[in-house]
Amino acid sequence: MSEEPAQGVVGECCVTGYLETGTPKGTEITVAGFPAYLARAGSEPTKHAILFFTDVFGYRFNNARLVADMYAENGFDVYVPDLHDGVSLSPTLVDAMQEKPTTFAGSVNKAFRIAGSVPGAVLFMAKHGKATVIPKIDAIIKELRSEKFGVEKIASVGFCWGGPYSAMVAAGKVEAAMIAHPAPMSPDVFKAISVPTFWNLAEGDYTFPKSSEEAARKALTERNMQFEMTLYKDVQHGFLIRGDPNSKVSADSKKDAHAKTLAFFKSVL
């Protein structure tokens, strides 16, 4: 029997958005035996680093690598590990979701392209649950803190699928965490958080509704945990990683959220 994914199902909002066209500047390395993308802040390793948990498109996703590069330009080495065993969803699905066919044949083609992704989504959900992913993350954190990498303080960031994992490691496994428009997670995760957290949320995001936001606030406030929570209006789930670059509201929200995240990390690490 396959395990239940920690974050529920892969919904339409998880695969919609826009693809970035820039060229990543980092390199591919191995951490604890897992492939990873590394965006360096400079010629020497940084003692404070960011551990980046991606959405369903994985560590090779161009959008994710460009965000990692931006974080690196602001003073942090950024490690983006492959937590999917090479079985991430294909970014071509984002393009398919964006298509607006003008002919019947085009509509049929779009339907087949989307339908063809369903087996991959089912496999993804079956393979990548908490019991599978958390041991990988633990091994990666242990090696980053080892003499080999020499990282002294780690801040995690998690987007969509990766959001709950960023919250989970905030239970004392890292020094700070950012959670962005996360997939669904248990309220028990909020209650276990023990380090400063920053939350970037999209208003009306059904994967993390108002009830989840309120539960997180309540759990963190009751235990006097340091946290900040920003709710962005008129943006979609995934706006920090797959936002519409042609929308001023989306682009401005993305810029603001990343800037505030970096400022938060610099203040608490």
C-alpha positions in Angstrom: 0.0 0.0 0.0 1.4 3.4 -0.9 1.6 6.0 1.9 -0.7 9.0 2.1 1.0 12.1 0.8 1.6 14.6 3.5 0.1 17.4 1.5 -2.9 15.8 -0.1 -3.5 15.8 -3.9 -2.0 17.6 -6.8 -4.7 20.1 -7.9 -5.1 22.3 -10.9 -3.6 25.3 -9.0 -0.4 23.3 -8.5 0.4 23.1 -12.2 -0.8 26.5 -13.5 1.3 29.6 -13.9 4.0 30.9 -16.1 7.5 29.8 -17.1 10.5 32.1 -16.7 13.0 32.4 -19.6 16.2 33.4 -17.8 19.3 31.3 -17.6 20.3 29.9 -14.2 23.9 30.6 -13.1 24.4 27.9 -10.5 25.8 24.4 -10.7 24.7 20.8 -10.0 26.2 19.0 -7.0 25.4 16.1 -4.7 24.4 16.5 -1.1 24.0 13.4 1.1 23.8 11.3 -2.1 21.0 13.4 -3.6 21.4 15.6 -6.7 21.0 19.3 -6.0 21.2 22.7 -7.6 23.6 25.1 -5.9 23.5 28.9 -6.3 26.6 30.4 -4.8 26.6 33.9 -3.2 30.3 34.3 -3.9 33.6 32.5 -4.4 33.7 31.2 -0.8 30.9 29.1 0.9 28.6 31.1 3.2 28.1 30.0 6.8 24.4 30.9 6.6 22.6 29.0 3.8 19.1 28.5 2.4 17.6 25.1 1.9 15.0 25.3 -0.9 12.0 23.0 -1.2 10.5 23.2 -4.6 7.0 22.8 -5.9 5.9 19.7 -7.9 8.2 20.6 -10.8 11.3 19.8 -8.8 14.9 20.9 -8.6 15.4 21.2 -12.4 12.5 23.7 -12.8 14.0 26.8 -14.4 11.7 29.1 -12.3 13.0 27.6 -9.1 16.6 27.9 -10.1 16.2 31.6 -11.0 14.7 32.3 -7.6 17.6 30.4 -6.0 20.0 32.6 -8.0 18.2 35.8 -6.7 18.5 34.6 -3.1 22.2 33.9 -3.7 22.7 37.5 -5.1 21.5 38.6 -1.7 24.2 36.8 0.3 23.1 33.2 0.8 24.4 30.0 -0.7 21.2 28.2 -1.8 20.8 24.5 -2.0 17.9 23.1 -4.0 17.8 19.3 -3.6 16.0 16.7 -5.7 13.5 15.3 -3.3 11.5 13.6 -6.0 14.0 10.9 -7.1 13.9 12.4 -10.6 10.2 11.9 -10.8 8.9 15.5 -10.8 6.0 16.7 -13.0 7.0 18.2 -16.3 6.9 22.0 -16.7 5.4 21.5 -20.1 2.1 21.0 -18.2 2.3 24.7 -17.2 2.4 25.6 -20.9 -0.5 23.3 -21.7 -2.6 24.9 -18.9 -1.9 28.3 -20.4 -3.0 27.4 -23.9 -6.2 29.0 -25.3 -7.1 26.9 -28.3 -9.1 28.6 -31.1 -10.0 25.4 -33.0 -11.6 22.2 -32.1 -8.4 20.3 -32.9 -6.4 22.6 -30.6 -8.9 22.0 -27.8 -8.6 18.2 -28.3 -4.8 18.4 -28.3 -4.8 20.4 -25.1 -7.1 17.9 -23.4 -4.9 15.0 -24.4 -1.7 16.8 -23.2 -3.3 17.5 -19.8 -4.9 14.0 -19.6 -1.5 12.5 -20.4 -0.1 14.1 -17.2 -2.5 12.4 -14.9 -0.6 9.1 -14.5 2.5 11.2 -13.6 0.6 13.1 -11.0 -0.8 9.9 -9.5 2.7 8.4 -9.4 4.0 11.6 -7.8 1.4 11.6 -5.0 2.1 7.9 -4.3 5.9 8.2 -4.1 6.4 11.5 -2.4 4.8 11.5 1.0 6.1 12.6 4.4 7.5 9.1 5.3 9.6 9.1 2.2 10.7 12.8 2.0 11.5 13.6 5.6 14.4 11.1 5.9 15.9 12.6 2.8 15.7 16.1 4.2 17.2 15.0 7.5 20.2 13.5 5.7 20.6 16.6 3.6 20.5 18.9 6.7 23.0 16.7 8.5 25.5 16.8 5.6 25.1 20.6 5.1 26.1 21.0 8.8 29.0 18.7 8.4 32.6 19.7 7.9 32.2 19.0 4.2 29.9 22.0 3.7 30.4 23.9 6.9 27.0 25.5 7.1 26.3 26.9 10.6 22.8 28.2 10.2 20.1 27.1 7.8 16.9 28.9 6.7 14.4 26.8 4.7 12.1 28.0 2.0 9.2 26.0 0.7 6.9 26.7 -2.2 3.5 25.0 -2.8 4.3 21.2 -2.4 7.5 22.2 -0.5 5.7 24.6 1.8 4.6 22.0 4.4 8.2 20.6 4.5 9.6 24.0 5.2 7.1 24.2 8.1 8.0 20.7 9.3 11.7 21.4 9.5 10.9 24.5 11.5 10.4 22.2 14.4 14.0 22.8 15.4 15.8 21.3 12.4 16.7 24.7 10.9 17.1 28.1 12.4 14.3 29.9 10.4 11.8 29.1 7.7 9.7 30.7 5.0 6.5 29.0 3.9 4.9 30.2 0.6 1.4 29.5 -0.5 1.7 25.9 0.9 -0.1 22.8 0.1 -2.5 21.5 2.8 -0.9 20.5 6.1 -2.0 19.3 9.5 -2.5 21.8 12.3 -0.1 19.6 14.3 2.6 21.0 12.1 1.9 24.6 13.3 2.0 23.4 16.9 5.5 21.9 16.5 7.2 25.0 15.0 9.9 26.2 17.3 11.9 28.7 15.2 11.1 32.0 13.5 8.9 31.7 10.5 7.8 33.9 7.6 4.6 33.1 5.7 3.8 34.4 2.2 0.1 33.6 1.5 -2.3 34.2 -1.4 -5.8 35.4 -0.5 -8.4 32.9 -1.6 -5.9 30.1 -2.0 -8.0 27.0 -1.4 -5.0 24.8 -0.6 -4.3 27.0 2.5 -7.7 28.6 3.3 -8.5 31.2 5.9 -9.1 28.5 8.5 -5.6 27.2 8.0 -4.2 30.7 8.3 -6.1 31.3 11.5 -5.0 28.0 12.9 -1.3 28.8 12.2 -1.6 32.2 13.7 -3.3 30.8 16.8 -0.8 28.1 17.3 2.2 30.4 16.9 0.8 33.2 19.0 -0.2 31.0 21.9 3.4 29.9 22.2 4.9 33.3 21.6 6.7 32.2 18.5 8.3 34.8 16.3 6.5 34.9 13.0 5.3 37.2 10.3 2.4 36.5 7.9 1.7 38.5 4.8 -1.5 37.9 2.8 -1.3 39.0 -0.8 -4.5 40.0 -2.6 -5.3 39.4 -6.3 -2.6 36.8 -6.8 -2.9 33.0 -7.4 -1.5 30.0 -5.6 2.1 29.7 -6.7 2.7 33.4 -7.4 6.2 33.4 -5.8 7.4 30.7 -8.1 5.1 30.7 -11.2 3.6 34.2 -11.1 2.4 36.1 -14.1 5.3 38.4 -15.1 2.9 40.5 -17.2 0.7 41.3 -14.3 1.9 44.3 -12.2 0.0 43.1 -9.1 1.6 39.6 -9.4 5.1 40.9 -10.2 5.0 43.5 -7.4 3.7 41.0 -4.9 6.4 38.5 -5.8 9.1 41.2 -5.5 7.8 42.3 -2.2 7.5 38.8 -0.8 11.0 37.8 -1.7 12.4 41.1 -0.4 10.6 40.7 3.0 11.7 37.0 3.2 15.4 37.9 2.7 15.1 40.8 5.2 13.5 38.5 7.8 16.3 35.9 7.4 19.0 38.5 7.8 17.3 39.7 11.0 16.9 36.3 12.6 20.0 34.3 11.5 
